[in-house]
Amino acid sequence: MTGEGKGPLDGITFGPEGLLPVVVQDHGNGELLMSAYMDRSALELTLETKQAWFWSRSRRKLWHKGEESGNTMRVLSASLDCDRDTLLLQVVPAGPACHTGSDTCFLTEGNVPLLGTVKRFGSCVIDELDDAVQGRKAAPIDDSYTCRLLSAGTERILRKVAEEAGEFIVAAMKAKMRGSDEDLEDAAGEMADLLYHSAVALASVGMSLKDVEKVLAGRRGRPASAEKLAGREKEC
């Protein structure tokens, strides 16, 4: 059926049960997180609150995503497809999208591949670094620098992070003053070293770069507080 009344929801084609299929995408990395359904009320609540609301077909009730787990989804955009019968939400997730604890419902241990393998389009070299460090922690191997660092303990790793931070500062200052290609490359290399050792430090305390990514994603689009702005102005 078609949405009734006048307004921005006019012309939306809801299905036979009054439901609209929804595809949910991570606004930050493009990952497809989940699919669900909305009735008109869920869609109105989503647009009004900028939080993801769905219609639960099993429980026959409105469902605020994350109402029990805390893994809510802040909605940054909502758009219909060309036939106006499917909705795409781009969101900032506060935690895993799947009830299994996976970031996405499409990459869990229970998935059954029908053809080929799923590629994580949102992945990048930072994700690969994070996965490599976490993998070394979970399954140590001989002759691994990462494993030796982890075995040395958090205090030793943090001293190394401080050392790498100092080296980056020096390299960045040289790049600023001289700006040669070699200086710029050195600064990038020192930042790469700092990022790597920071990833190892996070792993040593039971965290990962994905935890940092979630914090950054949660800050996206949020204006700085007046106190922070005032502080920055004073510093400048």
DRENDOBA-832803 format. One record per residue: residue number from 1; residue in three letters; chain; z, y, x of N, C-alpha, C in turn. Coordinates in steps of 0.05 Angstrom, whole numbers, padded with zeros to 5 digits, always signed. Example, Ala and Ser with C-alpha at 12.3 -4.5 7.8 and 13.67 -1.06 7.14 Angstrom:
DRENDOBA-832803
   i  aa ch   n_pz   n_py   n_px  ca_pz  ca_py  ca_px   c_pz   c_py   c_px
   1 ALA  A +00156 -00114 +00264 +00156 -00090 +00246 +00156 -00066 +00264
   2 SER  A +00142 -00045 +00257 +00143 -00021 +00273 +00157 +00001 +00258
end
This chain:
DRENDOBA-832803
   i  aa ch   n_pz   n_py   n_px  ca_pz  ca_py  ca_px   c_pz   c_py   c_px
   1 MET  A +00000 -00024 +00017 +00000 +00000 +00000 +00000 +00025 +00017
   2 THR  A -00006 +00047 +00006 -00008 +00072 +00021 +00016 +00089 +00015
   3 GLY  A +00028 +00102 +00035 +00051 +00119 +00031 +00046 +00140 +00009
   4 GLU  A +00065 +00144 -00008 +00062 +00162 -00031 +00074 +00189 -00023
   5 GLY  A +00067 +00209 -00040 +00077 +00235 -00036 +00061 +00251 -00016
   6 LYS  A +00069 +00275 -00011 +00054 +00293 +00007 +00071 +00298 +00032
   7 GLY  A +00057 +00300 +00054 +00071 +00305 +00079 +00058 +00290 +00102
   8 PRO  A +00072 +00290 +00125 +00060 +00277 +00149 +00056 +00247 +00146
   9 LEU  A +00069 +00234 +00127 +00066 +00206 +00124 +00044 +00198 +00105
  10 ASP  A +00030 +00218 +00093 +00008 +00212 +00075 -00014 +00197 +00090
  11 GLY  A -00025 +00178 +00076 -00048 +00163 +00087 -00040 +00140 +00105
  12 ILE  A -00014 +00136 +00110 -00006 +00113 +00126 -00009 +00088 +00109
  13 THR  A -00021 +00067 +00120 -00025 +00042 +00105 -00003 +00022 +00112
  14 PHE  A +00016 +00020 +00093 +00037 +00000 +00096 +00026 -00027 +00086
  15 GLY  A +00037 -00049 +00096 +00027 -00075 +00088 +00036 -00083 +00061
  16 PRO  A +00030 -00108 +00053 +00036 -00118 +00026 +00066 -00116 +00019
  17 GLU  A +00084 -00119 +00039 +00112 -00117 +00034 +00123 -00089 +00039
  18 GLY  A +00104 -00070 +00042 +00113 -00043 +00048 +00121 -00039 +00077
  19 LEU  A +00111 -00055 +00095 +00119 -00054 +00123 +00096 -00046 +00141
  20 LEU  A +00103 -00031 +00162 +00084 -00021 +00181 +00090 -00034 +00208
  21 PRO  A +00071 -00048 +00220 +00075 -00060 +00247 +00079 -00038 +00268
  22 VAL  A +00098 -00043 +00286 +00104 -00023 +00307 +00103 -00036 +00334
  23 VAL  A +00090 -00023 +00353 +00090 -00032 +00381 +00106 -00011 +00396
  24 VAL  A +00125 -00021 +00413 +00143 -00003 +00427 +00137 -00004 +00457
  25 GLN  A +00132 +00019 +00469 +00125 +00021 +00497 +00144 +00039 +00512
  26 ASP  A +00151 +00031 +00537 +00168 +00047 +00554 +00152 +00072 +00563
  27 HIS  A +00163 +00095 +00556 +00149 +00120 +00563 +00147 +00124 +00593
  28 GLY  A +00166 +00113 +00608 +00166 +00118 +00637 +00146 +00102 +00652
  29 ASN  A +00145 +00075 +00647 +00128 +00058 +00663 +00105 +00044 +00648
  30 GLY  A +00103 +00050 +00622 +00081 +00038 +00607 +00086 +00009 +00598
  31 GLU  A +00109 -00002 +00604 +00114 -00030 +00597 +00115 -00033 +00567
  32 LEU  A +00103 -00054 +00556 +00106 -00061 +00528 +00132 -00075 +00525
  33 LEU  A +00149 -00064 +00508 +00177 -00073 +00505 +00181 -00093 +00483
  34 MET  A +00170 -00087 +00459 +00175 -00104 +00436 +00156 -00097 +00414
  35 SER  A +00155 -00113 +00393 +00142 -00106 +00368 +00161 -00110 +00345
  36 ALA  A +00158 -00095 +00324 +00176 -00096 +00302 +00161 -00085 +00277
  37 TYR  A +00177 -00081 +00256 +00165 -00070 +00231 +00183 -00047 +00221
  38 MET  A +00170 -00028 +00208 +00184 -00006 +00195 +00175 -00005 +00166
  39 ASP  A +00195 +00001 +00148 +00187 +00010 +00122 +00187 +00040 +00122
  40 ARG  A +00181 +00052 +00100 +00179 +00082 +00099 +00206 +00095 +00107
  41 SER  A +00228 +00084 +00098 +00254 +00096 +00105 +00260 +00094 +00135
  42 ALA  A +00253 +00071 +00147 +00257 +00069 +00176 +00240 +00089 +00192
  43 LEU  A +00215 +00092 +00182 +00198 +00112 +00196 +00209 +00140 +00193
  44 GLU  A +00218 +00147 +00169 +00229 +00174 +00165 +00254 +00178 +00182
  45 LEU  A +00271 +00158 +00184 +00295 +00160 +00201 +00288 +00163 +00230
  46 THR  A +00268 +00148 +00239 +00259 +00150 +00267 +00249 +00178 +00273
  47 LEU  A +00233 +00189 +00256 +00222 +00215 +00261 +00244 +00237 +00259
  48 GLU  A +00263 +00233 +00242 +00284 +00252 +00238 +00304 +00252 +00261
  49 THR  A +00313 +00228 +00269 +00334 +00225 +00289 +00324 +00222 +00318
  50 LYS  A +00298 +00216 +00321 +00286 +00210 +00347 +00300 +00186 +00360
  51 GLN  A +00310 +00168 +00343 +00320 +00142 +00351 +00304 +00121 +00337
  52 ALA  A +00300 +00098 +00349 +00284 +00077 +00337 +00299 +00063 +00315
  53 TRP  A +00287 +00063 +00291 +00297 +00048 +00268 +00276 +00029 +00259
  54 PHE  A +00284 +00005 +00251 +00264 -00014 +00241 +00274 -00027 +00215
  55 TRP  A +00257 -00044 +00204 +00265 -00060 +00181 +00267 -00089 +00190
  56 SER  A +00291 -00100 +00187 +00295 -00128 +00194 +00285 -00146 +00172
  57 ARG  A +00265 -00162 +00178 +00254 -00180 +00157 +00273 -00204 +00152
  58 SER  A +00289 -00212 +00172 +00307 -00234 +00168 +00332 -00226 +00153
  59 ARG  A +00342 -00202 +00159 +00366 -00192 +00145 +00361 -00175 +00121
  60 ARG  A +00335 -00168 +00117 +00327 -00152 +00094 +00342 -00126 +00093
  61 LYS  A +00343 -00112 +00115 +00358 -00086 +00116 +00347 -00068 +00138
  62 LEU  A +00354 -00043 +00136 +00347 -00024 +00157 +00363 -00031 +00182
  63 TRP  A +00351 -00026 +00205 +00363 -00034 +00231 +00359 -00012 +00251
  64 HIS  A +00382 +00000 +00260 +00381 +00019 +00282 +00381 +00004 +00308
  65 LYS  A +00360 +00005 +00323 +00358 -00010 +00348 +00381 -00003 +00366
  66 GLY  A +00397 -00023 +00374 +00419 -00018 +00392 +00445 -00012 +00378
  67 GLU  A +00446 -00014 +00352 +00470 -00007 +00337 +00494 -00025 +00345
  68 GLU  A +00489 -00049 +00354 +00510 -00067 +00362 +00512 -00069 +00393
  69 SER  A +00489 -00072 +00406 +00488 -00076 +00435 +00491 -00050 +00451
  70 GLY  A +00485 -00027 +00438 +00484 -00002 +00453 +00458 +00004 +00466
  71 ASN  A +00439 -00016 +00464 +00413 -00012 +00477 +00394 +00003 +00458
  72 THR  A +00401 +00028 +00453 +00384 +00044 +00435 +00358 +00052 +00449
  73 MET  A +00341 +00064 +00433 +00315 +00074 +00444 +00311 +00103 +00434
  74 ARG  A +00310 +00121 +00453 +00304 +00149 +00447 +00274 +00152 +00445
  75 VAL  A +00264 +00161 +00422 +00236 +00163 +00416 +00225 +00190 +00425
  76 LEU  A +00205 +00188 +00443 +00192 +00213 +00453 +00165 +00218 +00438
  77 SER  A +00152 +00197 +00429 +00127 +00201 +00414 +00123 +00178 +00394
  78 ALA  A +00109 +00185 +00372 +00102 +00165 +00352 +00074 +00171 +00343
  79 SER  A +00056 +00152 +00345 +00028 +00157 +00338 +00016 +00133 +00324
  80 LEU  A -00002 +00138 +00305 -00016 +00117 +00290 -00042 +00109 +00304
  81 ASP  A -00051 +00085 +00298 -00077 +00077 +00308 -00099 +00088 +00290
  82 CYS  A -00124 +00082 +00297 -00146 +00094 +00282 -00147 +00086 +00253
  83 ASP  A -00136 +00063 +00246 -00136 +00054 +00218 -00111 +00063 +00203
  84 ARG  A -00093 +00076 +00217 -00067 +00086 +00206 -00051 +00063 +00194
  85 ASP  A -00052 +00039 +00206 -00036 +00017 +00196 -00019 +00004 +00218
  86 THR  A -00018 +00016 +00241 -00001 +00006 +00263 +00010 +00030 +00278
  87 LEU  A +00035 +00029 +00286 +00048 +00052 +00299 +00055 +00045 +00328
  88 LEU  A +00050 +00065 +00345 +00058 +00062 +00373 +00081 +00081 +00378
  89 LEU  A +00104 +00070 +00387 +00127 +00087 +00395 +00128 +00087 +00425
  90 GLN  A +00132 +00110 +00437 +00138 +00112 +00466 +00167 +00121 +00468
  91 VAL  A +00183 +00105 +00482 +00212 +00109 +00482 +00224 +00109 +00509
  92 VAL  A +00248 +00119 +00510 +00265 +00117 +00534 +00288 +00097 +00527
  93 PRO  A +00286 +00072 +00536 +00307 +00053 +00529 +00333 +00057 +00543
  94 ALA  A +00355 +00053 +00529 +00381 +00056 +00542 +00390 +00030 +00554
  95 GLY  A +00375 +00009 +00551 +00382 -00017 +00562 +00359 -00037 +00556
  96 PRO  A +00364 -00063 +00560 +00344 -00083 +00555 +00334 -00082 +00526
  97 ALA  A +00308 -00086 +00523 +00296 -00085 +00496 +00300 -00112 +00481
  98 CYS  A +00302 -00134 +00496 +00303 -00160 +00484 +00332 -00170 +00480
  99 HIS  A +00337 -00185 +00459 +00364 -00196 +00455 +00372 -00216 +00476
 100 THR  A +00352 -00226 +00492 +00358 -00245 +00513 +00369 -00231 +00538
 101 GLY  A +00368 -00204 +00538 +00376 -00189 +00561 +00353 -00180 +00579
 102 SER  A +00329 -00188 +00572 +00305 -00181 +00587 +00297 -00152 +00580
 103 ASP  A +00285 -00138 +00600 +00276 -00111 +00594 +00255 -00110 +00572
 104 THR  A +00239 -00132 +00570 +00218 -00133 +00550 +00218 -00160 +00537
 105 CYS  A +00210 -00160 +00511 +00209 -00185 +00496 +00185 -00202 +00505
 106 PHE  A +00167 -00191 +00520 +00143 -00206 +00527 +00145 -00219 +00555
 107 LEU  A +00167 -00216 +00569 +00170 -00228 +00595 +00198 -00240 +00596
 108 THR  A +00202 -00261 +00581 +00228 -00275 +00581 +00223 -00304 +00587
 109 GLU  A +00244 -00319 +00593 +00242 -00347 +00600 +00231 -00363 +00576
 110 GLY  A +00234 -00353 +00552 +00225 -00368 +00529 +00195 -00364 +00522
 111 ASN  A +00182 -00346 +00537 +00154 -00340 +00531 +00137 -00365 +00536
 112 VAL  A +00118 -00369 +00518 +00099 -00391 +00520 +00071 -00380 +00526
 113 PRO  A +00061 -00383 +00551 +00035 -00372 +00557 +00012 -00387 +00543
 114 LEU  A -00005 -00373 +00530 -00028 -00385 +00517 -00053 -00384 +00534
 115 LEU  A -00055 -00363 +00551 -00078 -00359 +00568 -00070 -00342 +00592
 116 GLY  A -00073 -00351 +00616 -00067 -00335 +00639 -00038 -00328 +00642
 117 THR  A -00032 -00308 +00658 -00005 -00299 +00663 -00003 -00269 +00656
 118 VAL  A +00020 -00261 +00648 +00025 -00233 +00640 +00028 -00216 +00665
 119 LYS  A +00014 -00194 +00667 +00017 -00175 +00688 +00034 -00152 +00679
 120 ARG  A +00053 -00144 +00696 +00071 -00122 +00689 +00057 -00096 +00699
 121 PHE  A +00044 -00083 +00680 +00029 -00059 +00687 +00047 -00037 +00696
 122 GLY  A +00072 -00038 +00687 +00090 -00016 +00695 +00102 -00020 +00723
 123 SER  A +00096 -00043 +00736 +00109 -00048 +00761 +00095 -00032 +00783
 124 CYS  A +00109 -00027 +00805 +00098 -00012 +00827 +00112 -00022 +00853
 125 VAL  A +00106 -00009 +00875 +00116 -00018 +00900 +00147 -00015 +00901
 126 ILE  A +00158 +00004 +00886 +00187 +00007 +00885 +00199 -00018 +00871
 127 ASP  A +00186 -00027 +00849 +00196 -00051 +00836 +00195 -00075 +00854
 128 GLU  A +00173 -00076 +00870 +00170 -00099 +00888 +00192 -00099 +00909
 129 LEU  A +00198 -00075 +00919 +00220 -00072 +00939 +00246 -00081 +00927
 130 ASP  A +00252 -00072 +00903 +00276 -00079 +00889 +00278 -00109 +00885
 131 ASP  A +00256 -00121 +00875 +00256 -00150 +00870 +00260 -00165 +00896
 132 ALA  A +00248 -00155 +00918 +00250 -00169 +00944 +00279 -00169 +00954
 133 VAL  A +00292 -00146 +00952 +00320 -00143 +00960 +00338 -00161 +00943
 134 GLN  A +00335 -00160 +00917 +00351 -00176 +00899 +00346 -00206 +00904
 135 GLY  A +00321 -00212 +00910 +00314 -00240 +00916 +00328 -00251 +00941
 136 ARG  A +00329 -00234 +00962 +00343 -00241 +00987 +00373 -00245 +00982
 137 LYS  A +00384 -00228 +00964 +00412 -00231 +00958 +00418 -00257 +00943
 138 ALA  A +00400 -00264 +00924 +00404 -00288 +00908 +00398 -00314 +00924
 139 ALA  A +00379 -00312 +00942 +00371 -00336 +00958 +00367 -00328 +00987
 140 PRO  A +00389 -00326 +01002 +00387 -00318 +01031 +00369 -00337 +01047
 141 ILE  A +00355 -00325 +01066 +00339 -00342 +01084 +00345 -00333 +01113
 142 ASP  A +00338 -00351 +01132 +00343 -00345 +01160 +00323 -00323 +01169
 143 ASP  A +00331 -00309 +01190 +00314 -00289 +01203 +00305 -00267 +01183
 144 SER  A +00323 -00260 +01165 +00317 -00238 +01146 +00336 -00215 +01152
 145 TYR  A +00324 -00192 +01158 +00340 -00168 +01163 +00357 -00160 +01139
 146 THR  A +00345 -00163 +01115 +00360 -00157 +01091 +00384 -00174 +01088
 147 CYS  A +00381 -00200 +01094 +00404 -00219 +01091 +00425 -00212 +01112
 148 ARG  A +00417 -00205 +01136 +00436 -00198 +01157 +00452 -00173 +01148
 149 LEU  A +00438 -00153 +01137 +00452 -00130 +01127 +00473 -00137 +01106
 150 LEU  A +00464 -00153 +01086 +00482 -00160 +01064 +00506 -00176 +01075
 151 SER  A +00501 -00192 +01095 +00523 -00208 +01106 +00543 -00190 +01121
 152 ALA  A +00533 -00168 +01132 +00550 -00149 +01147 +00570 -00134 +01129
 153 GLY  A +00564 -00133 +01103 +00582 -00120 +01084 +00574 -00092 +01077
 154 THR  A +00586 -00083 +01055 +00578 -00057 +01043 +00584 -00034 +01062
 155 GLU  A +00606 -00034 +01076 +00613 -00012 +01093 +00592 -00008 +01115
 156 ARG  A +00584 -00030 +01127 +00563 -00029 +01148 +00537 -00019 +01137
 157 ILE  A +00530 -00028 +01113 +00505 -00019 +01100 +00506 +00011 +01095
 158 LEU  A +00529 +00021 +01085 +00531 +00049 +01078 +00529 +00067 +01104
 159 ARG  A +00540 +00057 +01126 +00537 +00072 +01151 +00507 +00073 +01158
 160 LYS  A +00493 +00052 +01153 +00464 +00052 +01159 +00449 +00071 +01140
 161 VAL  A +00458 +00073 +01115 +00446 +00092 +01096 +00450 +00120 +01106
 162 ALA  A +00474 +00126 +01115 +00480 +00153 +01126 +00463 +00159 +01150
 163 GLU  A +00460 +00140 +01167 +00443 +00143 +01191 +00414 +00149 +01183
 164 GLU  A +00404 +00134 +01164 +00376 +00138 +01155 +00373 +00165 +01141
 165 ALA  A +00393 +00173 +01127 +00392 +00199 +01113 +00390 +00222 +01134
 166 GLY  A +00406 +00219 +01155 +00404 +00239 +01177 +00377 +00240 +01190
 167 GLU  A +00365 +00217 +01194 +00339 +00216 +01207 +00318 +00228 +01188
 168 PHE  A +00321 +00224 +01162 +00302 +00236 +01144 +00304 +00266 +01144
 169 ILE  A +00329 +00276 +01144 +00333 +00305 +01145 +00319 +00318 +01169
 170 VAL  A +00323 +00306 +01192 +00310 +00316 +01216 +00279 +00315 +01214
 171 ALA  A +00269 +00293 +01204 +00240 +00290 +01201 +00229 +00310 +01181
 172 ALA  A +00243 +00314 +01159 +00234 +00332 +01138 +00234 +00361 +01149
 173 MET  A +00254 +00368 +01165 +00254 +00395 +01176 +00231 +00399 +01195
 174 LYS  A +00225 +00379 +01211 +00201 +00381 +01229 +00176 +00384 +01213
 175 ALA  A +00174 +00369 +01191 +00150 +00370 +01174 +00147 +00398 +01162
 176 LYS  A +00170 +00410 +01155 +00170 +00436 +01143 +00162 +00458 +01163
 177 MET  A +00172 +00455 +01188 +00167 +00476 +01208 +00139 +00473 +01220
 178 ARG  A +00130 +00448 +01225 +00105 +00445 +01239 +00082 +00436 +01221
 179 GLY  A +00089 +00418 +01203 +00070 +00409 +01182 +00046 +00394 +01192
 180 SER  A +00048 +00382 +01216 +00025 +00365 +01225 +00024 +00339 +01209
 181 ASP  A +00001 +00326 +01210 -00002 +00301 +01196 +00018 +00280 +01206
 182 GLU  A +00023 +00281 +01232 +00042 +00262 +01244 +00071 +00268 +01234
 183 ASP  A +00078 +00293 +01232 +00105 +00300 +01222 +00108 +00292 +01193
 184 LEU  A +00087 +00296 +01177 +00089 +00289 +01149 +00091 +00259 +01146
 185 GLU  A +00077 +00244 +01163 +00078 +00215 +01162 +00105 +00205 +01170
 186 ASP  A +00117 +00218 +01191 +00144 +00210 +01200 +00164 +00215 +01178
 187 ALA  A +00162 +00237 +01164 +00181 +00243 +01142 +00179 +00223 +01120
 188 ALA  A +00154 +00215 +01113 +00150 +00195 +01092 +00162 +00168 +01101
 189 GLY  A +00158 +00162 +01127 +00169 +00137 +01138 +00199 +00136 +01137
 190 GLU  A +00211 +00158 +01144 +00241 +00159 +01144 +00251 +00157 +01115
 191 MET  A +00237 +00169 +01096 +00246 +00167 +01068 +00243 +00138 +01059
 192 ALA  A +00222 +00124 +01068 +00218 +00096 +01061 +00241 +00079 +01071
 193 ASP  A +00250 +00085 +01096 +00272 +00071 +01108 +00298 +00076 +01092
 194 LEU  A +00302 +00102 +01084 +00325 +00109 +01069 +00326 +00095 +01042
 195 LEU  A +00302 +00094 +01029 +00301 +00082 +01003 +00307 +00052 +01005
 196 TYR  A +00296 +00039 +01026 +00300 +00011 +01030 +00330 +00005 +01034
 197 HIS  A +00343 +00020 +01052 +00371 +00015 +01058 +00389 +00022 +01033
 198 SER  A +00380 +00041 +01018 +00395 +00048 +00993 +00393 +00025 +00973
 199 ALA  A +00369 +00012 +00972 +00366 -00011 +00954 +00384 -00034 +00963
 200 VAL  A +00387 -00038 +00989 +00405 -00059 +00999 +00434 -00052 +00993
 201 ALA  A +00441 -00026 +00996 +00468 -00017 +00989 +00475 -00022 +00960
 202 LEU  A +00456 -00016 +00943 +00460 -00021 +00914 +00464 -00051 +00909
 203 ALA  A +00447 -00067 +00922 +00450 -00096 +00918 +00477 -00106 +00927
 204 SER  A +00488 -00094 +00948 +00514 -00103 +00959 +00537 -00098 +00939
 205 VAL  A +00533 -00079 +00921 +00554 -00073 +00901 +00547 -00082 +00873
 206 GLY  A +00527 -00100 +00872 +00519 -00111 +00846 +00501 -00094 +00829
 207 MET  A +00487 -00076 +00841 +00469 -00058 +00827 +00440 -00061 +00838
 208 SER  A +00422 -00046 +00826 +00394 -00047 +00836 +00381 -00020 +00831
 209 LEU  A +00357 -00017 +00842 +00342 +00008 +00837 +00335 +00011 +00807
 210 LYS  A +00334 -00011 +00793 +00329 -00010 +00764 +00351 +00005 +00749
 211 ASP  A +00375 +00003 +00759 +00397 +00019 +00747 +00393 +00049 +00752
 212 VAL  A +00382 +00056 +00775 +00376 +00084 +00781 +00353 +00093 +00763
 213 GLU  A +00333 +00076 +00760 +00310 +00082 +00743 +00319 +00088 +00714
 214 LYS  A +00338 +00073 +00704 +00347 +00077 +00677 +00361 +00104 +00674
 215 VAL  A +00376 +00112 +00694 +00390 +00138 +00694 +00369 +00160 +00694
 216 LEU  A +00349 +00158 +00711 +00328 +00178 +00712 +00312 +00179 +00686
 217 ALA  A +00306 +00156 +00675 +00292 +00155 +00650 +00308 +00169 +00627
 218 GLY  A +00334 +00165 +00628 +00351 +00177 +00608 +00352 +00207 +00610
 219 ARG  A +00347 +00217 +00634 +00348 +00246 +00638 +00321 +00259 +00632
 220 ARG  A +00300 +00243 +00629 +00274 +00254 +00624 +00273 +00271 +00599
 221 GLY  A +00263 +00295 +00601 +00259 +00311 +00577 +00285 +00325 +00568
 222 ARG  A +00307 +00321 +00582 +00332 +00334 +00573 +00336 +00359 +00590
 223 PRO  A +00341 +00382 +00577 +00346 +00406 +00592 +00372 +00405 +00607
 224 ALA  A +00373 +00417 +00630 +00398 +00418 +00646 +00419 +00434 +00630
 225 SER  A +00444 +00427 +00634 +00465 +00441 +00620 +00467 +00470 +00632
 226 ALA  A +00479 +00487 +00616 +00483 +00515 +00625 +00499 +00516 +00651
 227 GLU  A +00519 +00499 +00653 +00536 +00499 +00677 +00519 +00491 +00702
 228 LYS  A +00502 +00471 +00699 +00486 +00462 +00722 +00466 +00484 +00729
 229 LEU  A +00454 +00496 +00709 +00435 +00517 +00714 +00448 +00541 +00728
 230 ALA  A +00472 +00548 +00719 +00486 +00570 +00731 +00493 +00564 +00760
 231 GLY  A +00502 +00539 +00765 +00508 +00531 +00792 +00485 +00532 +00810
 232 ARG  A +00462 +00523 +00800 +00437 +00523 +00817 +00429 +00552 +00823
 233 GLU  A +00432 +00569 +00803 +00424 +00597 +00807 +00441 +00610 +00829
 234 LYS  A +00468 +00603 +00829 +00486 +00614 +00849 +00478 +00603 +00877
 235 GLU  A +00471 +00577 +00878 +00464 +00565 +00903 +00438 +00578 +00915
 236 CYS  A +00420 +00585 +00896 +00395 +00597 +00905 +00400 +00626 +00914
end
